Amino acid sequence: MTEEKEFDYENYIKRRLREIDDLDERRYAKELLLGSFGELAAWTEAKYKALEQRIREDLDNPWKGFQTAMTVIDRADYDPINPFWRPVCEEDLKPPKGSGRMTVYLMADDAACQRFMEQGTVYAADRETGQQLCYSIVQPERYQMCMERLYTLFIRNHVPWQTVQTGHLERFFDLVPDETVPDKAQPVFQWGDFSSCVQEDIIPLWNMQEKVLQSQEFRHPCIDEVVYEHVYYVGEYGNSTDGCLVDAGENVRSIRYEKNKVILQTGREIPGDISVCRLYQGDRGNSYGYHYPVLSNHRQDNFAARYLHHVGNFIQTPAELMRKIEELSGGFQIEAVGYEIRQKGSVADMLEGDMNSFTGTQVFARDQRSLLVFRFHREGQDDGRDYLYESQLRYILSQLQLEFIEYRCVGVLE
């Protein structure tokens, strides 16, 4: 199929015509082969491409509008009119005054982040008095809450959950002052070994925006019980390539999406306001300062992936596993050199698929599953994303863990 698509009929005929020495025969052959037959070849190629496109549309992934993307920027560079990027937490735009809390971003690999967290405290000197100040290092709970809410929205809207690449969020740390730090202290931090990778005034962004909508109408569709359908018009807020997640509480029987509107079926007669979370897809805009790496759970599109998703089967072969890893690579140069199944063993020095830990799913209480160990060969990145390499591997393992629940998926970086 690939060779047939790449065959250039016109150039092939022109090259072969030069082999005809008789000019009259060459002229006649040119009129016949490039005229009548050329039009036939062009028509056949157009029909072939139309058929291929129709097959792709029939096998289209219905959940592609719910892909998530994350990046980070300097707080001062935030562009409120960028149609794609929104803060993960709105409070990051204006940190609470008087709390003394600071948030830093560590542009370092997983091992360095772990060391930074394990040291527990960081010291600073007051700019005015020179007094030594002590701050505790903690992981921000607000980002964990955002991820838990996003997961809840996926479940309530009956959208299959796909692992979100949280490599950026894992690198944010809150610095909480102890009780001896004055309210108006002006700390100058002593980062020590981390001075080259600590970034201040950085905030995370993602491609989700929340908007509150009011119901425009309702009707009584059933005769055997009291069930109301409330209609919420999204207008220009909706887009065919974007996914919408509705947050209408737990008293909702079904959610139906139609063009430019959302219809909720509920037992409440009086419609209430709902929150619609839109996941933007497509163009990411071009704002000043938006140059940090983008992490996404977007998958490489190919016919094999579409077909397997359509039939609902996953072929568990070595070749298919390698294709799956390549599909989830997200633009990183990741090479899987093999895998093996171990009945038991320590995972202390291995990478684990732990990016879905906030879902609270615990299928095996004692976790006596066999280990599915993937071996990866590290390849350097030349686009400033090298410090996120292990995070991308853990994202891949996290998604594979959802599909191979009978194993415990871990990885070894060689």
N, C-alpha and C positions, 0 to 999 in steps of 0.2 A: 504493500500500500504506500509506503513511504517513497519507494523508487518511482512509482507511477506518478505521484504528485510532483516530484522534483524533475521529471523529464521535460525538457524544453523542446517542444516539437518544432517550433519555428527556426531556432538556431541549428537544430540537427539537420533539417531539410536544406537550409542555406549552405551548410558545410558540405553536404553530399552533392549538391548541385554543381559545385566547383569541380567535381570529378568527371562531369560530362563534357567531353571535348567539343562535340557538335553544338554550335550556338543555337541553331534552330530547335534541336531537341531540348537543350537547356531551357530555352524560353518557354516551350510548350510544357515541360515538366514543372517549371516554376508557376505557371498559371494554374496548372492542375493541382499540384501539391500544396502550394501556399494559398491558392484561391479557394477552390471548393473544399478540398480536404482540410485546409487550414481552418476554415470556418467550422467545419465539422469537429475538428479537434478542440477548438475553443469552446464550442457549445457543449461537448462532452465533459470538458474540464469544469465548466460552470455548473453543470448538472451534478457532477461528482461532489464539488464543494458544497452545493446546496444540500445534497443528501447527507454529507458528513455533518454539516451544521445542524440539520434536523435531528440526527441521531444524538448529537451532543446535547441538544436542548431537551430531548426526551429523557436523557440520563442526567439531567442537571441536578445538582445537589440543592434540595429545598432549604437547607439550613446555612447556605453560604452567606446570607445577610447578617448572621449572628457572630461573625468573626470579630475578635477583639485585638486591639493594638495599643501599645503603651510606649511612651518616651518620657524624657525629662527635659526641663529647660530651666534657665535662670528665671527667678520670679519676676525680675524687672522686664524680661522679654515677653511675658505672656501677652498674647494677641487675642482680645475678646471677640474679634470679628472673624477669626479663623473658623470656617464652617466644620472642621473635622475634629480638632483637639479641644477637650474640656478637662478641667482639673478632676483628679480622682476624688479629692475632698475640697469643697469650696472654701473651707476654713484656711487652707494653705495659702490662699491669696492674701488674706489679712490675718496673720497669726494673732492669737489673743494677747492683749497687752497686760502687763503686770504679772503674768504667770512665770516668766523667767525661763520657760522651756524653749529649747532650740532644737531644730531638726537639721541633720547633716546627711549628705549623700556620700557614700564611700565608693569611689571609682576604682575598685580593686576586685580581685578574684574571690572565689568562695572561701578559700583558706584564710585570706587576710581579713575578710569580714567576720569569720568565726573568731579569729584572734582578737579583733577589735571588740567584739561582743563579750568575750570571756574575760577581758581585763576589767570589766565592770564599772570602772569610773574613769573620768578624765579630769584633769586639773587646768585651771585658768588663773590669771592674775587680773585684778580689777584695774582698769585703765587709769582711774583717778587716784586710788589709795594704794595700789600695789598689793592689796590683800589677796591671799590665796583662796581660791574658790573651788569647790568640789561639785561635780555633776555626775549623776548616775546614768549609765547607758542602758536604754531599754528599747525594745522594738515597738514601733507605733501601733497602738491597738486600732486606730481609726481606719487604717488600710485593711486590716484583717476584717473589720466589720463591713467595709465596702465589698470585699470579696464574698463574704457570707451572704450579704443581701443580693448580690448578683447571682449567686448560685440558687438562692431561694426563688428569684424571679424566673430563672430558667425552668425550674421544676414546676412552678405554678402555671407557667405558660405552656407546659408540655413540649418544651424544646430540648432536644438531647444536649446534655452538658458536654462541652469540649474543654479540655485543660487550658487555662489561661496562663500565658507566659508571664510569671511574676518576678522575673529576674531583677527588674528595676526596683520594685517595692521592697524586696528583701535587702536592698542596700541602703535603705533609709533607717536612721537611728535617732531617737529622741534623747536629748540631753536634759535631764531633770535635775534642777538645783536642790541641794539639801537645805535644811532649815537654817544653816549659818550664812547662806548667801543673801545679801541685802536685795530688796525689791528693785532698787535702781542701779544695780551693779552693771558695769560695762566690761564683760569678760573678754580677755585676750587668751585664747586657748593655746595650750602647749600639746601639739599633736604627736610629737616624738617621731616614731618610725612611720606614722601615717600622714605626715605633713604633706606629702606629694599627692595623696589620693583623696583627702577629705575636701569635699565641696560644700560650701555654705550657700544658703538662699537658693536652693534647688527644689523644685516641686515636680511631682509626677503628673502626667496627662494621659488620658485615654480617649477612645473614640465613642464615648457614650455621653449623651446629654439627657437630662430629665426635664419634663414639662408637665404641668398640671392641666388637665382638660375637664370641661364641664359637659354633662350630657345635654344633647339637643332634643331628643325625643325618646319615647319608649312605647312599646306595644305589648299586648297580651297574646302570645302565639299559641298557647296550649289550652285545651278545653277540659282536661282531666285534672289539672292542678294549677295553682297560681304560680306562674313563672313569667317574669318580665324580661324583656330584652331592651337594654339601654344602648343607645347609639352615641358614639363620640366621634366627631369629625376631626381628623388630624390636619386636613387641608394641605398646605404646602409643607407642613411638618413631615409628611409621609413621602417616601420615595421607594420606587420599585426595587432598588438595590440595597436598601437599608432594612435592618431587622428592628422590630418594635417589641418591647417587653412591657406588659401592663401590670402595674401594681395596684390592685383593687381590693386588697385584703383577702381573707380566707373564704368569705361567703360568696364565692363565684362558682357557678356550675360549669360554664364553658366560656371560651374566648374565641371569637371568630374575626378574622381579618378580611376586609374587603377593600376595594380601591378607595383610598383617602379616608377610611373610617374604620373604627373598631367597634364590634358589637359584643356586649357582655350579657350573658344569661344568668339571672339571679332571682332570688325570691323576694328581693326588696322592691316595693312599689315606687318609693321615692328615690330617684337617681342621686348618686353622690359624685363628688369629684374623684377622679382617678389620676394616677401618675403614670405617664408613658415614658419609658426609657428607650431612646433611639440609638442604635448602634450604627454609626456612620460607616459607609464603605466608599471605595473609589478614591477620588482626588483628596490628598492630605493637605492641600494648601501650600503656600510658599511664604511663610512668615519669617521675619528677621530673628535670628538666634535659635531657630529650631534645627539644630545641627547634631543633636545627640542621637545615639543609635535607637532604632525603632525595633521593638520586640513584638511579635504578632503570632497568633496561632493560625494564620493563613497557611493553607496547604498548597503545594504545587499541584496544578490542575493537569490531569492526564486522563486518557480514555479508560485505562485499567481501573483507576481509583473510582471514576464515576460508575463504571459497570458493577464493581464489587459493592459499592454503596447501594446501588439500585436493587440488586438481587438479595442483598442482606447477608451475604456470605463472606467469610474471610478465609482465604486459602492459607493454611499454616505450613508454608514451605520456606526453606532458607531464602530463595529468591524473592518471595513475597515479603519476608521480613526486611530484607535489605531495601526493597522498594518502599516499604512503609517508612523506614528511617529517613530515606532520601526525601520522601514527601513531606516529612515533618522538620526538615533541616532549617527551614526559614532563611535561606540564603547563606548560612554558615557552611564553611568547608568541613563537613563531617564525614569521616570514613569509618564505617563499621567493618572490621576485619573478620568478625565471626561471633559465634555465641556458643554457649554450652549450658546444660542443665545439671545442677548439683543438688544432691539430696539434702545436704546441710552444709553449714560453714559460717564463718564470721563475715559480717558485712561492714566491719568498722572502717575499712579503708576503701570502700566502694561508694559510688554515686547511687543515690536512691531516687525513685520517682515520688517525691514528697510534696509536689505542688498542689495536690488536692487534699491535703491534710485537714483543711478547714471544713470540709464537707461532713466530717464526723463519721464517715462510713467505716465500720469495723466488721468485716465479714468473718475473719478468723480470730477468735479471742486470743489464742496462744501463738498464732501465726507459725504453724509447722509446715508451711508450704515449701515446695522445692524452689531453689533459686534458678531463675532464668538470667544468666550472666552474659551481658553483651560486652564485647571488647571493641574499644574505639581507639583509633590512631589519631593523635593530635596533629592538626595542621594549623599553622599560624594564620591569623586574620590580618589583613592589611588595610582595614577600613575603620580602625579604632574600636572594634568590638571584641578584642581578644580577651578582655577581662570578663566578658559575659559568656565565654565558650562553655564552661562547665554548667552554667545555668541553662543553656540551650540543651545540653545533654540530659539534664535532669527533667527538663520539660518533655523531651522525647520519651524518656522512661516513664514519666507520669501518665502520658497519653497511652503508651503501650500497656501500662498497668491496668487501665480501664478496660482494655480489650483482652488481656490475658490475666484474668482475675484468679485463675487457678495456680498461678506462679507469683513469686515475689520478684519483680523486675529490678535488677541492679546493673550497674555498669562499671567497667574498669577502663581507665584512661591510660593508655600505654605511650 
